[in-house]
């Protein structure tokens, strides 16, 4: 590491040498102080430049301290340290604001890797990049089809490349939807010990004629186990510097990889249909997303095949159930959508007048309103903007 990371440790555990000693012995760390008082810790953060706050999560009330720091000192990385390893607790810590989590007894290599991820230079994400996650409420609702065609429409609308990440690590179909066979997969850049950098990240994305760049799931299921949440986070940070928009096709599972995707997402689209089972599952998916750290006001409901005349449930019923407007309704266009899926084409390649394509294009405009033709931003260029080629 090019320079030492300044760290303060918060722990009221009398026997905290298992945490303090590895920090003090690390050649990459400058341990500023160990605090047992929350007030003293907050005073330090207000008066000194601190890169990372290491918090003993086994300390009483530590989660509350994490939330307080993340709200008042968002520039600081937070390293959670605990002897607990259950998934619910770790996700709660991440949701509260821990950027990284390691267990005791502290493994020096694990700690160094976590601290590397927390450095300000690697933690920063482009403010101009938006992440849009798409997840289906149940199998067959069309979430992957919507994710893929949404990426195409965003690329068409913005005239800039759009990233598309298949985070369904075992059963993802994104590459099949585009009939492409990537040389590399997400497992090649996000596995344990991988040195994730901008060059390797760019090489792993396959650039398609549609303007979409795809990062596919691994070919072999067992390779999915090698992918780490840290690797996923680093990949998103680097991809965010290249792509103004990144669409993520999520699995319907409660795991750390999905948590890395949704916690900083600008929009999470839950795709469902006009039926009791998919709507009930959509409710469960929404709750799961919130537990993984997604902000509730960023979760949106998308109803696929929304014009089914034979359904007893209406869009108004869906809005009443979720107590929010439906973000988008995609009409049933089975003939064109199924043909596009079988051929590995975007819907618009064979059916530019498709109703489903038009609805997804409208959804893209809602997600990127600054690029829409009626956007005030687009109208304000004036004559000098036209001459100079400004957008």
Secondary structure as GFF3:
##gff-version 3
##sequence-region A 1 391
A	DSSP	beta_strand	5	10	.	.	.	ID=ss1
A	DSSP	alpha_helix	17	25	.	.	.	ID=ss2
A	DSSP	beta_strand	29	35	.	.	.	ID=ss3
A	DSSP	alpha_helix	38	47	.	.	.	ID=ss4
A	DSSP	beta_strand	52	56	.	.	.	ID=ss5
A	DSSP	alpha_helix	62	72	.	.	.	ID=ss6
A	DSSP	beta_strand	77	82	.	.	.	ID=ss7
A	DSSP	alpha_helix	87	96	.	.	.	ID=ss8
A	DSSP	beta_strand	100	103	.	.	.	ID=ss9
A	DSSP	alpha_helix	108	118	.	.	.	ID=ss10
A	DSSP	alpha_helix	120	123	.	.	.	ID=ss11
A	DSSP	beta_strand	130	136	.	.	.	ID=ss12
A	DSSP	alpha_helix	143	158	.	.	.	ID=ss13
A	DSSP	beta_strand	162	166	.	.	.	ID=ss14
A	DSSP	alpha_helix	174	177	.	.	.	ID=ss15
A	DSSP	alpha_helix	186	190	.	.	.	ID=ss16
A	DSSP	alpha_helix	198	204	.	.	.	ID=ss17
A	DSSP	beta_strand	206	207	.	.	.	ID=ss18
A	DSSP	beta_strand	212	215	.	.	.	ID=ss19
A	DSSP	three_ten_helix	221	226	.	.	.	ID=ss20
A	DSSP	alpha_helix	229	242	.	.	.	ID=ss21
A	DSSP	beta_strand	245	249	.	.	.	ID=ss22
A	DSSP	alpha_helix	256	262	.	.	.	ID=ss23
A	DSSP	beta_strand	267	272	.	.	.	ID=ss24
A	DSSP	alpha_helix	276	291	.	.	.	ID=ss25
A	DSSP	three_ten_helix	296	298	.	.	.	ID=ss26
A	DSSP	beta_strand	299	304	.	.	.	ID=ss27
A	DSSP	alpha_helix	315	322	.	.	.	ID=ss28
A	DSSP	beta_strand	328	330	.	.	.	ID=ss29
A	DSSP	alpha_helix	334	343	.	.	.	ID=ss30
A	DSSP	alpha_helix	347	350	.	.	.	ID=ss31
A	DSSP	alpha_helix	355	367	.	.	.	ID=ss32
A	DSSP	three_ten_helix	369	371	.	.	.	ID=ss33
A	DSSP	alpha_helix	376	379	.	.	.	ID=ss34
A	DSSP	alpha_helix	382	388	.	.	.	ID=ss35
###
